Amino acid sequence: MSANKELLEKCVSQFDISGEIKSANTYGNGHINDTVLVLTNNGGIEKKYILQRVNSNVFKKPEQVILNIEKVTAFLKVRAGSEREVLSLIPTKDGSTFFKDENDDVWRMYNFIENSICLDIVENEQDFYECAYAFGKFQRDLRHFPADTLYETIPNFHNTPIRFGAFLSAVNADKCGRAAGIKEEINFIKERQDFYSCLIDAEARGELPLRVTHNDTKSNNVMLDKTTRKALCVIDLDTIMPGYSVTDFGDAIRFGASTAAEDEKDLSKVHFSMELFDAYTKGYMAGCGGKLKPTEIMLMPEGAKMMTIECGMRFLTDYLEGDTYFKTSYPEHNLIRARTQLKLVEEMEENWDKMKETVAKYR
């Protein structure tokens, strides 16, 4: 965590919590925001909170990010069965939902959800089903939320043609001199350029409605009960915006239906699992509760492939531009991430008919 102890203590003190601060330590492995687990002691009772600094390099208007979260979580709380089923923003002492420090960095705080886990890699099909159910239910619960009241916190976030244009610009600029070493990956992305507008075209035909979407539906953005392994709630709500249900579905598939980590160096370990795809489709459809259009459902494989190749494109763009967006641990980190995504795309294409049959089965 790059913030010093004095700044952390000042930030924590702005929020409406009680007790003595016992510790404040870096927590989790997110790519974007800085996250701190805060432990307090109030008369012998310990309580945990999550403190986060919103990355203003990614979110140019961080206040809008938090206002989106405030609206959506308030809407979801009405439908939640318990406090553990929705994130709860902790207000500041002056009644705001965020604090801006002297560096103009925006901080927010959540209640910590006890006795819970989230999975970087799903351990079995049932875990994946639960994650799918959570995101499907999230879609169902928000179906009457007015999407046009939300800010677009990252414009064109899942507009793949625009992402492709940015990728081509990065290739042509080659500011770090890396393009010559990744010709195979560059050609792989260029060869599929006719695919990138298919979802936008489907929306124009009335087959794919705009909905409130999460836009980062990795399995580690679902909290599971540590004891029962049942889904509790969806977390990491920074990218809630109007979008397509099939891209939410697809991003979960590209992350969770892989047999390896997102940054696995050994590509022989990276495979697209049809078994996990089936489990997720079943869970997502159950969570949605029949609220999707038939044409929407049949575009789920396109959503999976689109999100996977778009993510590979984004990792490769960042690699070409000098690793300025995603956090990296070594110079080739983004390249390794991109290669896993392209391997998954290749295997999705090999299983395309089976993917279509699976979504038809659960429709």
SULURKA-V521654 format. One record per residue. N is the residue number from 1. PSI is psi in whole degrees, -180 to 180 (none if undefined). OMEGA is omega in radians with two decimals (999 if undefined). Layout:
N/PSI/OMEGA, N/PSI/OMEGA
//
This chain:
1/125/-3.05, 2/-17/3.11, 3/140/-3.13, 4/168/-3.06, 5/-41/-3.12, 6/-43/3.13, 7/-42/3.12, 8/-45/-3.14, 9/-38/3.12, 10/-43/3.14, 11/-46/3.14, 12/-39/-3.08, 13/-15/-3.13, 14/-20/-3.03, 15/154/-3.01, 16/69/3.07, 17/161/-3.12, 18/162/3.11, 19/167/3.13, 20/136/3.10, 21/118/3.13, 22/-35/3.13, 23/158/3.06, 24/103/-3.01, 25/149/3.08, 26/140/-3.02, 27/141/3.05, 28/-174/-3.10, 29/37/3.13, 30/150/-3.12, 31/-24/-2.85, 32/-64/-3.04, 33/159/2.99, 34/129/-3.06, 35/136/-3.10, 36/134/3.01, 37/118/-3.11, 38/129/3.10, 39/127/3.11, 40/159/3.08, 41/121/-3.12, 42/96/-3.13, 43/36/3.14, 44/-7/3.11, 45/119/3.14, 46/143/3.10, 47/145/-3.12, 48/149/3.08, 49/156/3.03, 50/120/3.09, 51/132/-3.13, 52/140/2.97, 53/120/-3.11, 54/131/-3.09, 55/106/-3.08, 56/-11/3.02, 57/-30/3.11, 58/-48/-3.13, 59/100/-3.02, 60/-24/3.10, 61/76/-3.03, 62/-27/3.10, 63/-36/3.12, 64/-35/3.07, 65/-48/-3.07, 66/-34/3.08, 67/-38/3.04, 68/-47/-3.13, 69/-41/-3.14, 70/-44/-3.14, 71/-47/-3.04, 72/-43/-3.13, 73/-35/3.08, 74/-40/3.11, 75/-43/-3.10, 76/-31/-3.11, 77/-32/3.13, 78/-29/-3.08, 79/-5/-3.07, 80/145/3.12, 81/-21/3.13, 82/170/3.14, 83/-22/-3.10, 84/-6/-3.06, 85/3/3.09, 86/143/3.06, 87/146/3.12, 88/115/3.06, 89/135/3.06, 90/124/3.13, 91/157/2.99, 92/171/-3.11, 93/-19/3.08, 94/11/3.01, 95/3/3.10, 96/172/3.08, 97/9/3.07, 98/164/3.11, 99/133/3.09, 100/123/-3.09, 101/-177/-3.06, 102/-16/3.09, 103/8/-3.09, 104/17/3.01, 105/140/-3.11, 106/131/-3.13, 107/146/3.03, 108/163/-3.11, 109/140/3.08, 110/155/2.86, 111/143/3.05, 112/133/-3.14, 113/108/-3.06, 114/159/3.08, 115/46/-3.11, 116/160/3.08, 117/158/2.91, 118/150/-2.93, 119/123/3.03, 120/-37/3.02, 121/127/-3.13, 122/141/-3.04, 123/-20/3.12, 124/172/-3.09, 125/-33/-3.12, 126/-40/3.07, 127/-43/-3.13, 128/-39/3.08, 129/-45/-3.12, 130/-41/3.09, 131/-42/3.12, 132/-45/-3.14, 133/-42/-3.13, 134/-45/-3.13, 135/-33/3.04, 136/-44/3.12, 137/-38/3.06, 138/-44/3.10, 139/-44/-3.14, 140/-46/-3.08, 141/-26/-3.10, 142/10/-3.04, 143/-24/3.12, 144/4/3.10, 145/134/-3.13, 146/100/-3.05, 147/-30/-3.08, 148/-5/3.08, 149/-5/-3.14, 150/145/3.02, 151/146/2.99, 152/92/-2.95, 153/-29/2.98, 154/100/-3.10, 155/137/3.10, 156/36/-3.04, 157/-46/3.10, 158/38/3.01, 159/94/-2.98, 160/-39/3.08, 161/-37/3.11, 162/-39/3.06, 163/-39/3.12, 164/-40/3.08, 165/-41/3.10, 166/-38/3.09, 167/-47/3.13, 168/-39/3.11, 169/-41/3.13, 170/-38/3.10, 171/-47/-3.09, 172/-38/3.13, 173/-41/3.12, 174/52/-3.00, 175/-22/-3.13, 176/5/3.12, 177/33/-3.06, 178/-12/-3.00, 179/-37/-3.07, 180/-29/-3.09, 181/-2/-3.08, 182/36/-3.10, 183/-38/-3.13, 184/-45/3.13, 185/-41/3.13, 186/-45/-3.13, 187/-38/3.12, 188/-45/-3.12, 189/-41/3.14, 190/-37/-3.08, 191/-19/-3.09, 192/20/-3.02, 193/-26/3.12, 194/-18/-3.12, 195/-26/-2.84, 196/-17/-3.13, 197/6/-2.98, 198/-34/3.14, 199/-40/3.08, 200/-40/3.09, 201/-39/3.12, 202/-38/3.07, 203/-43/-3.13, 204/-30/3.11, 205/-3/3.14, 206/13/-3.10, 207/-14/-3.02, 208/98/-3.10, 209/153/2.99, 210/136/3.13, 211/171/2.96, 212/123/-3.09, 213/156/-3.09, 214/-43/3.05, 215/10/3.02, 216/64/-2.90, 217/45/3.04, 218/155/-3.13, 219/-29/3.14, 220/7/2.98, 221/18/2.99, 222/130/3.04, 223/128/3.06, 224/146/3.02, 225/130/-3.05, 226/-29/-3.09, 227/-50/-3.05, 228/-18/-3.07, 229/20/3.06, 230/148/-3.13, 231/136/3.09, 232/-62/-3.08, 233/165/3.07, 234/138/-3.13, 235/-176/3.13, 236/71/-3.01, 237/16/-3.03, 238/-32/-3.03, 239/22/3.04, 240/123/-3.12, 241/170/2.94, 242/140/-3.13, 243/-160/-3.09, 244/138/3.06, 245/-33/-3.06, 246/-23/3.06, 247/-33/2.98, 248/-47/3.08, 249/-46/-3.06, 250/-38/3.14, 251/-35/3.08, 252/-39/3.13, 253/-46/-3.08, 254/-29/3.14, 255/-44/-2.95, 256/-23/3.14, 257/13/3.03, 258/146/3.14, 259/2/-3.08, 260/170/3.12, 261/159/-3.10, 262/-26/-3.12, 263/34/3.08, 264/126/-3.12, 265/-30/-3.10, 266/101/-3.06, 267/-17/3.09, 268/-16/3.10, 269/-8/-3.04, 270/116/3.12, 271/153/3.03, 272/121/-3.07, 273/114/3.06, 274/-30/3.10, 275/-44/3.11, 276/-35/3.07, 277/-44/3.12, 278/-47/-3.11, 279/-41/-3.11, 280/-43/3.13, 281/-45/3.13, 282/-47/-3.13, 283/-41/-3.13, 284/-43/3.13, 285/-38/3.09, 286/-42/3.13, 287/-38/3.14, 288/-25/3.06, 289/37/3.07, 290/21/-3.06, 291/5/3.10, 292/152/3.08, 293/148/3.10, 294/-40/3.12, 295/-34/3.09, 296/-48/-3.10, 297/-42/-3.08, 298/-10/3.07, 299/6/3.14, 300/-42/3.08, 301/-40/3.07, 302/-39/3.09, 303/-41/3.14, 304/-48/3.13, 305/-41/-3.11, 306/-47/-3.10, 307/-32/-3.11, 308/-46/-3.13, 309/-32/3.08, 310/-41/3.13, 311/-43/3.07, 312/-40/3.09, 313/-43/-3.13, 314/-42/3.09, 315/-42/-3.10, 316/-37/3.06, 317/-45/-3.14, 318/-38/3.08, 319/-44/-3.14, 320/-30/-3.08, 321/2/3.06, 322/21/3.02, 323/58/-3.09, 324/-11/-3.07, 325/-61/-3.12, 326/143/3.04, 327/137/-3.13, 328/154/-3.14, 329/-13/3.13, 330/164/-2.98, 331/-33/-3.08, 332/11/-3.00, 333/-49/-3.14, 334/-33/3.09, 335/-43/3.10, 336/-45/3.11, 337/-44/-3.14, 338/-42/-3.10, 339/-37/3.10, 340/-38/-3.12, 341/-42/-3.12, 342/-34/3.06, 343/-41/3.12, 344/-41/3.10, 345/-45/3.14, 346/-43/-3.12, 347/-30/3.02, 348/-43/3.13, 349/-36/3.11, 350/-26/-3.09, 351/21/-2.98, 352/-47/-3.13, 353/-40/3.12, 354/-37/3.10, 355/-43/3.13, 356/-41/3.12, 357/-37/-3.12, 358/-48/-3.12, 359/-33/3.07, 360/-37/3.14, 361/-42/-3.08, 362/-7/3.08, 363/none/999
//
